[in-house]
């Protein structure tokens, strides 16, 4: 894996740069320009590009975007988050920018209708480095991160499809979908205007812990948000690990890093070799910490690449929450999950993320060449039906992010496996970790974004996120962080949606299936990952 370091020095000559290359997106030619000492500001300049971009004039009237944020280290000290000046930026023709209200990052997207590749040079973001306590002649290392996102507009939508297990429905009619028309509080129960869940179960009743309202602060998906286009990749998780202290790295990996050796240097599986196609790796010859983490899936003889573009499986909810906090994103709720899949369409019974139930249950074959690379493809994609990595059983494996959009010649949403808005792999591949609506713990979530900073011990620490303060009790609300040793170190209130490659029974891959609404994802699994979102300002 390429190092993604940009060694930059204020008031001194620039050092050589390298390239950031996350899945289908590139940041290049990074430099610090136009330092103004009297204001203690400097411009962060870079080029940004990615393929397969769009902005539509037709339904669903949306676009894709890049969420860009910056980290810095002074003289080799711990990494910190750059706060971007709200007004001091320049972008090239055809590029629009929205700097977030909290200054943690910016969205870049097409300013005009069209599609294809974005190649935007000489973007500049203004940084008030003096406000961060940095001297004018400091030795600074800067790293820029870019994540492909999709804009999900503000609009009404439906929950439930009338057939999936434990589906949402109108309270007094378990065949009727529930329409979400605002972010206002939603009453729960069996009434004609209530939200309820189709569960007939002596222990769990009707799919909610109680009949208290789903309060206005709980994100329901009606308002606009940005969603990661793909599941979090192993490269993205490696980028995260490479900005952490040794202690934080140790907490966010499975291996005991105090005794790292060739027997456990595949650190998400704690083994001598990649397992479950997770190739996150630390060279055991390293003697100083924090460690440089890489992707090295090619250690397995059948692979032909390093696996950077594969989804990051083998993570816990605590790992995922720490990544989202660090990147200024947040977890999605299970209501937002259904909106991101279905959009404004009327529900179709048993529908998958591409909008229908048309999937002929095939076993996909990975091409012999380009396995583990950005060009990984399957040799037998389905034509005129849905494509998704599901029901592969014990012989199945995760596929690289966006594989069906590039395998064969997908001409339709169902052939690419895309959602209503163009988000990929929300049915199958890896199961999505989301915030549930079932329990008091989940219902206490308020949708706060990460602030770019995790705790000394390596945990996310955003108020009201599932598992804050080590909460493992579904009946206990997730409150504010108490500042103790642990932040988000358990998973009460989180659950799973979307299904995965491994399952062979049931309808876990259906948009409205809630079979795992009580599952707390606090253990590592080969089939579990997630994607972050951010509320649109």
For each residue, the residues with C-beta under 8 A, 3 or more apart:
1: 235 238 294 295 296 306 308
2: 18 19 21
3: 18 292
4: 18 19 20 143 239 242
5: 18 141 143
6: 17 18 30 141 142 143 144
7: 15 16 17 141
8: 14 15 30 31 32 140 141 142
9: 12 13 14 15 32 138 139 140
10: 32 35 42 129 134 136 137 138 140
11: 35 136 137
12: 9 137 139
13: 9
14: 8 9 17 31 32
15: 7 8 9
16: 7
17: 6 7 14 28 29 30 31
18: 2 3 4 5 6
19: 2 4 26 27 28
20: 4 26 27 28 143 144 145 146
21: 2 25 26 235
22: 25 26 145 146 147 148 233 235 236 239 308
23: 148 230 233 235 308 309 374 400 401 402
24: 50 51 52 148 374 402
25: 21 22 48 49 50 66 146 147 148
26: 19 20 21 22 47 48 49 50 146
27: 19 20 30 46 47 48 68 144 145 146
28: 17 19 20 46 47 49
29: 17 45 46 47 121
30: 6 8 17 27 44 45 46 142 144
31: 8 14 17 44 45 46
32: 8 9 10 14 35 42 43 44 45 140 142
33: 42 43 45 124
34: 42 43 124
35: 10 11 32 41 42 136
36: 39 40 41 42
37: 40 136
38:
39: 36 128 130
40: 36 37 128 129 130 131 134 136
41: 35 36 85 88 126 127 128 129 130
42: 10 32 33 34 35 36 126 127 129
43: 32 33 34 88 90 124 125 126 127
44: 30 31 32 70 82 124 125 126 127 142 144
45: 29 30 31 32 33 122 123 124
46: 27 28 29 30 31 123 144
47: 26 27 28 29 119 120 121 122 123
48: 25 26 27 66 68 108 118 120 123 146
49: 25 26 28 117 118 119 120
50: 24 25 26 53 66 117 118 146 148
51: 24 116 117
52: 24 64 115 116 117 405
53: 50 63 64 109 110 115 116 117 118
54: 63 64 110 114 115 422
55: 62 63 109 110 111 112 113 114 115
56: 59 60 61 62 63 113
57: 61 113
58: 61
59: 56 344
60: 56 153 343 344 420 421
61: 56 57 58 153
62: 55 56 150 151 152 153 421 422
63: 53 54 55 56 109 110 150 151
64: 52 53 54 109 148 149 150 151 229 422
65: 107 108 109 148 149 150 151 226
66: 25 48 50 107 108 109 146 147 148 149
67: 105 106 107 146 147 149 226 327 328 329 534
68: 27 48 105 106 107 108 125 144 145 146 147
69: 81 82 104 105 106 144 145 327 328 452
70: 44 81 82 84 105 125 127 142 143 144 145
71: 79 80 81 82 142 143 145 243 452
72: 79 80 82 132 140 141 142 143
73: 76 77 78 79 80 140 141
74: 77 134 138 139 140
75: 138 139
76: 73 141
77: 73 74
78: 73 245
79: 71 72 73 143 243 244
80: 71 72 73 132 453
81: 69 70 71 104 328 451 452 453
82: 44 69 70 71 72 127 132 142
83: 103 104 127 128 131 132
84: 70 89 99 100 103 104 105 106 125 126 127
85: 41 88 89 99 103 125 126 127 128
86: 99 103
87: 126
88: 41 43 85 125 126
89: 84 85 97 99 106 123 124 125 126
90: 43 122 123 124
91: 95 96 97 108 120 123 124
92: 95 120 121 122 123
93:
94: 110 111 112 118 120
95: 91 92 108 109 110 111 118 120 123
96: 91 108 109 110 111
97: 89 91 106 107 108
98: 106 107 537
99: 84 85 86 89 103 105 106 125
100: 84 103 104 105 106 107 328 534 537
101: 537
102: 328 449 451
103: 83 84 85 86 99 100
104: 69 81 83 84 100 328 449 450 451 452
105: 67 68 69 70 84 99 100 328
106: 67 68 69 84 89 97 98 99 100 125
107: 65 66 67 68 97 98 100 149 226
108: 48 65 66 68 91 95 96 97 118 120 123
109: 53 55 63 64 65 66 95 96 151
110: 53 54 55 63 94 95 96 113 114 118
111: 55 94 95 96
112: 55 94
113: 55 56 57 110
114: 54 55 110
115: 52 53 54 55
116: 51 52 53
117: 49 50 51 52 53
118: 48 49 50 53 94 95 108 110
119: 47 49
120: 47 48 49 91 92 94 95 108 123
121: 29 47 92
122: 45 47 90 92
123: 45 46 47 48 89 90 91 92 95 108 120
124: 33 34 43 44 45 89 90 91
125: 43 44 68 70 84 85 88 89 99 106
126: 41 42 43 44 84 85 87 88 89
127: 41 42 43 44 70 82 83 84 85
128: 39 40 41 83 85 131 132
129: 10 40 41 42 132 134 138 140
130: 39 40 41 133 134
131: 40 83 128
132: 72 80 82 83 128 129
133: 130
134: 10 40 74 129 130 138 140
135: 138
136: 10 11 35 37 40
137: 10 11 12
138: 9 10 74 75 129 134 135
139: 9 12 74 75
140: 8 9 10 32 72 73 74 129 134
141: 5 6 7 8 72 73 76
142: 6 8 30 32 44 70 71 72 82
143: 4 5 6 20 70 71 72 79 239 243
144: 6 20 27 30 44 46 68 69 70
145: 20 22 27 68 69 70 71 236 239 327
146: 20 22 25 26 27 48 50 66 67 68
147: 22 25 66 67 68 228 236 327 329 532
148: 22 23 24 25 50 64 65 66 228 229 230
149: 64 65 66 67 107 226 227 228 229 534
150: 62 63 64 65 226 227 228 229 340 421 422 423
151: 62 63 64 65 109 224 226 421 536
152: 62 221 224 225 226 227 336 339 340 343 421
153: 60 61 62 224
154: 222 223 224 536
155: 222 343 344
156: 179 180 181 222 344
157: 179 180 221 222 338 339 342 343 344
158: 177 178 179 180 338 342 345 346 347
159: 167 168 169 177 178 179 180 195 335 338 512
160: 164 167 168 169 176 177 178 198 347 512
161: 164 167 177 347 348 349 350 351 510 511 512
162: 167 169 174 175 176 177 347 349
163: 167 349 350 512
164: 160 161 167 349 350 507 510 511 512 513 514
165: 198 506 507 513 514 515
166: 197 198 199 207 513 514 515 517
167: 159 160 161 162 163 164 174 197 198 512 513 514
168: 159 160 177 178 195 196 197 198 338 512 514
169: 159 160 162 173 174 175 176 177 178 195 196 197 198
170: 173 176 177 178 192 193 194 195 196
171: 188 189 190 191 192 193 194 195 196
172: 190 191 192 194
173: 169 170 176 192
174: 162 167 169 196 198
175: 162 169
176: 160 162 169 170 173
177: 158 159 160 161 162 168 169 170 346 347
178: 158 159 160 168 169 170 195
179: 156 157 158 159
180: 156 157 158 159 186 220 221 222 335 339
181: 156 222
182: 220 222
183: 216 219 220 222 223
184: 216
185: 213 214 215 216
186: 180 194 195 213 214 220
187: 191 193 194 195 213 214
188: 171 194 195 196 208 210 211 212 213 214
189: 171 194 196 211
190: 171 172 194 196 206
191: 171 172 187 194
192: 170 171 172 173
193: 170 171 187
194: 170 171 172 186 187 188 189 190 191
195: 159 168 169 170 171 178 186 187 188 214
196: 168 169 170 171 174 188 189 190 206 207 208
197: 166 167 168 169 206 207 208 438 514 517
198: 160 165 166 167 168 169 174 206 207
199: 166 204 205 206 207
200: 206
201: 204 205
202:
203:
204: 199 201 207 518
205: 199 201 208
206: 190 196 197 198 199 200
207: 166 196 197 198 199 204 438 514 517
208: 188 196 197 205 211 437 438
209: 438 439 440 443 474 475
210: 188 440
211: 188 189 208
212: 188 440 443
213: 185 186 187 188
214: 185 186 187 188 195 218 220 437 443
215: 185 218 443
216: 183 184 185
217: 446 447
218: 214 215 333 437 443 444 445 446 447
219: 183 223 225 332 333 335 336 445 446 447 535
220: 180 182 183 186 214 333 335 336
221: 152 157 180 225 333 335 336 337 338 339 340
222: 154 155 156 157 180 181 182 183 339
223: 154 183 219 535 536
224: 151 152 153 154 535 536
225: 152 219 221 332 336 533 534 535 536
226: 65 67 107 149 150 151 152 533 534 536
227: 149 150 152 332 336 340 421 423 531 532 533
228: 147 148 149 150 231 232 329 423 531 532 533
229: 64 148 149 150 402 422 423 424
230: 23 148 233 311 401 402 424 425 531
231: 228 311 312 401 425 429 430 432 529 530 531
232: 228 236 237 311 312 315 320 323 529 530 531 532
233: 22 23 230 236 237 308 309 310 311 312 401
234: 237 238 278 279 280 295 307 308 309 310 311 312
235: 1 21 22 23 238 239 295 308 309
236: 22 145 147 232 233 239 240 312 323
237: 232 233 234 240 241 280 312 315 319 323
238: 1 234 235 241 242 280 293 294 295 308
239: 4 22 143 145 235 236 242 243
240: 236 237 243 244 252 322 323 326 327
241: 237 238 244 249 252 253 280 293
242: 4 238 239 290 292 293
243: 71 79 143 239 240 326
244: 79 240 241 248 249 252 290 454 458
245: 78 248 249 290 456 458
246: 249 250 257 289 290 291
247: 250 251 456 457 458
248: 244 245 251 252 290 454 456 457 458
249: 241 244 245 246 252 253 257 289 290 291 293 458
250: 246 247 253 256 257 258 458
251: 247 248 457 458 459
252: 240 241 244 248 249 319 322 458
253: 241 249 250 257 267 268 280
254: 267 268 269 270 314 524
255: 260 264 265 266 267 268 270 282
256: 250 259 260 264 270
257: 246 249 250 253 260 267 282 289 291
258: 250
259: 256 264
260: 255 256 257 264 265 267 282 284 286 291
261: 264 265 284
262: 265 272 284
263: 271 272
264: 255 256 259 260 261 267 270 271 272
265: 255 260 261 262 272 281 282 283 284
266: 255 269 270 271 272 273 274 275 278 279 280 281 299
267: 253 254 255 257 260 264 270 280 281 282 293
268: 253 254 255 278 280 312 313 314 315 524
269: 254 266 274 275 276 278 314
270: 254 255 256 264 266 267
271: 263 264 266 274 275
272: 262 263 264 265 266
273: 266 299 300
274: 266 269 271 277 278 279 281 296 297 299 300 303 307
275: 266 269 271 278 526
276: 269 313 314 397 398 526
277: 274 297 307 310 313 372 397 398
278: 234 266 268 269 274 275 307 310 312 313 314 526
279: 234 266 274 295 296 297 298 299 300 303 306 307 310 372
280: 234 237 238 241 253 266 267 268 293 294 295 312
281: 265 266 267 274 293 294 295 296 299
282: 255 257 260 265 267 286 291 292 293 294
283: 265 286 291 292 294
284: 260 261 262 265
285:
286: 260 282 283 289 291 292
287:
288:
289: 246 249 257 286
290: 242 244 245 246 248 249
291: 246 249 257 260 282 283 286
292: 3 242 282 283 286
293: 238 241 242 249 267 280 281 282
294: 1 238 280 281 282 283 306
295: 1 234 235 238 279 280 281 306 307 308
296: 1 274 279 281 299 306 307
297: 274 277 279 300 303 305 306 307 310 372
298: 279 303 304 305 306 307 372
299: 266 273 274 279 281 296 303
300: 273 274 279 297 303
301:
302: 371
303: 274 279 297 298 299 300 307 371 372
304: 298 369 370 371 372 373
305: 297 298 308 370 371 372 373 374 376
306: 1 279 294 295 296 297 298 372 373
307: 234 274 277 278 279 295 296 297 298 303 310 372
308: 1 22 23 233 234 235 238 295 305 374
309: 23 233 234 235 373 374 376 400 401 402
310: 233 234 277 278 279 297 307 313 372 398 399 400 401
311: 230 231 232 233 234 398 400 401 425 429 430 529
312: 231 232 233 234 236 237 268 278 280 315 529
313: 268 276 277 278 310 398 430 525 526 527 528 529
314: 254 268 269 276 278 524 525 526 528
315: 232 237 268 312 319 320 323 524 528 529 530
316: 319 320 491 521 522 523 524
317: 320 321 433 466 467 488 490 491 494 520 521 522
318: 321 322 459 460 467 488 489 490 491 522
319: 237 252 315 316 322 323
320: 232 315 316 317 323 324 331 433 529 530
321: 317 318 324 325 331 459 460 462 465 466 467 488
322: 240 252 318 319 325 326 454 458 459 460 488
323: 232 236 237 240 315 319 320 326 327 460 532
324: 320 321 327 329 330 331 450 460 532
325: 321 322 450 451 452 453 454 460 461 462 465 488
326: 240 243 322 323 450 452 453 454 460
327: 67 69 145 147 240 323 324 450 452 532
328: 67 69 81 100 102 104 105 449 450 451 452 534
329: 67 147 228 324 449 450 532 533 534
330: 324 447 448 449 450 462 465 532 533 534 535
331: 320 321 324 433 434 435 445 465 466 494 530 532 533
332: 219 225 227 336 337 340 432 434 435 531 532 533
333: 218 219 220 221 336 337 434 435 436 437 442 445 447
334: 337 338 434 435 436 437 495 497 514 517
335: 159 180 219 220 221 338 339 437
336: 152 219 220 221 225 227 332 333 339 340 434 533
337: 221 332 333 334 340 341 426 432 434 497 498 511
338: 157 158 159 168 221 334 335 341 342 511 512
339: 152 157 180 221 222 335 336 342 343
340: 150 152 221 227 332 336 337 419 420 421 423 426 533
341: 337 338 353 419 420 423 426 427 511
342: 157 158 338 339 345 347 351 355 419 420 511
343: 60 152 155 157 339 419 420 421
344: 59 60 155 156 157 420
345: 158 342 348 355 420
346: 158 177
347: 158 160 161 162 177 342 351 511 512
348: 161 345 351 355 356 357
349: 161 162 163 164 357
350: 161 163 164 357 507 510
351: 161 342 347 348 355 356 357 510 511 512
352: 355 356 357 359 386 388 427 509 510 511
353: 341 388 417 418 419 423 425 426 427 498 509 511
354: 386 387 388 413 414 416 417 418 419 427
355: 342 345 348 351 352 413 414 420
356: 348 351 352 386 414
357: 348 349 350 351 352
358: 385 386 414
359: 352 382 385 386 387 388 390
360: 382 385
361: 391
362: 380 382
363: 392 395
364: 378 380 381 389 392 399
365: 378 379 380
366: 371 376 377 378 379 397 399
367: 370 371 376 377 378 379
368: 371
369: 304
370: 304 305 367 373 375 376 377
371: 302 303 304 305 366 367 368 376
372: 277 279 297 298 303 304 305 306 307 310 376 400
373: 304 305 306 309 370 376 400
374: 23 24 305 308 309 400
375: 370 406
376: 305 309 366 367 370 371 372 373 399 400 403
377: 366 367 370 381 403 406 407 408
378: 364 365 366 367 381 399 403 404 407
379: 365 366 367
380: 362 364 365
381: 364 377 378 387 404 407 408 410 415
382: 359 360 362 385 386 387 415
383: 408 415
384: 412 414 415
385: 358 359 360 382 414 415
386: 352 354 356 358 359 382 414 415 417 427
387: 354 359 381 382 404 407 410 414 415 416 417
388: 352 353 354 359 404 417 425 427 428 429 509
389: 364 392 396 398 399 403 425 428 429 500 501
390: 359 427 428 429 499 500 501 503 508 509
391: 361 396 501 503 504 509
392: 363 364 389 395 396 397 501 502
393: 396 502 504
394: 502
395: 363 392
396: 389 391 392 393 501 502
397: 276 277 366 392 501
398: 276 277 310 311 313 389 429 430 501 526 527
399: 310 364 366 376 378 389 403 429 501
400: 23 309 310 311 372 373 374 376 403
401: 23 230 231 233 309 310 311 424 425
402: 23 24 229 230 309 405 406 424 425
403: 376 377 378 389 399 400 406 407
404: 378 381 387 388 407 410 415 416 417 424 425
405: 52 402 410 416 417 418 424
406: 375 377 402 403
407: 377 378 381 387 403 404 410
408: 377 381 383 415
409:
410: 381 387 404 405 407 415 416
411: 415
412: 384 415 416
413: 354 355 416 418 419 420
414: 354 355 356 358 384 385 386 387 417
415: 381 382 383 384 385 386 387 404 408 410 411 412
416: 354 387 404 405 410 412 413 424
417: 353 354 386 387 388 404 405 414 424 425 427 428
418: 353 354 405 413 422 423 424
419: 340 341 342 343 353 354 413 422 423 424 426
420: 60 340 341 342 343 344 345 355 413
421: 60 62 150 151 152 227 340 343
422: 54 62 64 150 229 418 419
423: 150 227 228 229 340 341 353 418 419 426
424: 229 230 401 402 404 405 416 417 418 419
425: 230 231 311 353 388 389 401 402 404 417 428 429 430
426: 337 340 341 353 419 423 432 498 511
427: 341 352 353 354 386 388 390 417 498 499 509 510 511
428: 388 389 390 417 425 498 499 500 501 509
429: 231 311 388 389 390 398 399 425 500 501
430: 231 311 313 398 425 500 501 527 528 529 530
431: 496 497 498 499 500 508 516 525 527 528 529
432: 231 332 337 426 496 497 498 529 530 531
433: 317 320 331 494 495 496 521 528 529 530
434: 331 332 333 334 336 337 494 495 496 497 530
435: 331 332 333 334 442 445 465 466 493 494 495
436: 333 334 439 441 442 466 493 494 495 517 518
437: 208 214 218 333 334 335 442 443 517
438: 197 207 208 209 442 474 495 517 518
439: 209 436 442 443 474 475 492 493 518
440: 209 210 212 443 444 474 475 476 477
441: 436 444 466 471 473 474 475 476 477 478 492 493
442: 333 435 436 437 438 439 445 466 474 492 493 494 495
443: 209 212 214 215 218 437 439 440 477 493
444: 218 440 441 464 477 478 479 493
445: 218 219 331 333 435 442 464 465 466 478 493
446: 217 218 219 463 464
447: 217 218 219 330 333 535
448: 330 462 463 464 465
449: 102 104 328 329 330 462 534 535
450: 104 324 325 326 327 328 329 330 460 462
451: 81 102 104 325 328 462
452: 69 71 81 104 325 326 327 328
453: 80 81 325 326 461
454: 244 248 322 325 326 458 459 460 461 487
455: 458 459 460 461 486 487
456: 245 247 248
457: 247 248 251 485 486 487
458: 244 245 247 248 249 250 251 252 322 454 455
459: 251 318 321 322 454 455 486 487 488 489
460: 318 321 322 323 324 325 326 450 454 455 465 487 488
461: 325 453 454 455 468 481 487 488
462: 321 325 330 448 449 450 451 465 468 481 488
463: 446 448 468 479 480 481
464: 444 445 446 448 468 477 478 479 480
465: 321 325 330 331 435 445 448 460 462 468 478 488 493
466: 317 321 331 435 436 441 442 445 471 478 488 491 492 493 494
467: 317 318 321 470 471 472 478 488 489 490 491 492 493 494 522
468: 461 462 463 464 465 471 478 479 480 481 487 488
469: 478 479 481 482 484 486 487 489
470: 467 486 489 490
471: 441 466 467 468 476 478 490 492 493
472: 467 490 491 492 520 522
473: 441 476 492
474: 209 438 439 440 441 442 492 493 518 520
475: 209 439 440 441
476: 440 441 471 473 492
477: 440 441 443 444 464
478: 441 444 445 464 465 466 467 468 469 471 492 493
479: 444 463 464 468 469 482
480: 463 464 468
481: 461 462 463 468 469 487
482: 469 479
483:
484: 469
485: 457
486: 455 457 459 469 470 489
487: 454 455 457 459 460 461 468 469 481
488: 317 318 321 322 325 459 460 461 462 465 466 467 468
489: 318 459 467 469 470 486
490: 317 318 467 470 471 472 520 522
491: 316 317 318 466 467 472 494 520 521 522
492: 439 441 442 466 467 471 472 473 474 476 478 520
493: 435 436 439 441 442 443 444 445 465 466 467 471 474 478
494: 317 331 433 434 435 436 442 466 467 491 520 521
495: 334 433 434 435 436 438 442 514 516 517 518 519 520 521
496: 431 432 433 434 516 519 521 528
497: 334 337 431 432 434 513 514 516
498: 337 353 426 427 428 431 432 508 509
499: 390 427 428 431 503 507 508 509 510 513
500: 389 390 428 429 430 431 503 508 527 528
501: 389 390 391 392 396 397 398 399 428 429 430 527
502: 392 393 394 396 526 527
503: 390 391 499 500 506 508 509 527
504: 391 393
505:
506: 165 503 513 515
507: 164 165 350 499 510 513 515
508: 390 431 498 499 500 503 513 515 516
509: 352 353 388 390 391 427 428 498 499 503 513
510: 161 164 350 351 352 427 499 507 513
511: 161 164 337 338 341 342 347 351 352 353 426 427
512: 159 160 161 163 164 167 168 338 347 351
513: 164 165 166 167 497 499 506 507 508 509 510
514: 164 165 166 167 168 197 207 334 495 497 517
515: 165 166 506 507 508
516: 431 495 496 497 508 519
517: 166 197 207 334 436 437 438 495 514
518: 204 436 438 439 474 495
519: 495 496 516
520: 317 472 474 490 491 492 494 495
521: 316 317 433 491 494 495 496 525 528
522: 316 317 318 467 472 490 491
523: 316
524: 254 268 314 315 316 528
525: 313 314 431 521 528
526: 275 276 278 313 314 398 502
527: 313 398 430 431 500 501 502 503
528: 313 314 315 430 431 433 496 500 521 524 525
529: 231 232 311 312 313 315 320 430 431 432 433
530: 231 232 315 320 331 430 432 433 434
531: 227 228 230 231 232 332 432
532: 147 227 228 232 323 324 327 329 330 331 332
533: 225 226 227 228 329 330 331 332 336 340
534: 67 100 149 225 226 328 329 330 449
535: 219 223 224 225 330 447 449
536: 151 154 223 224 225 226
537: 98 100 101
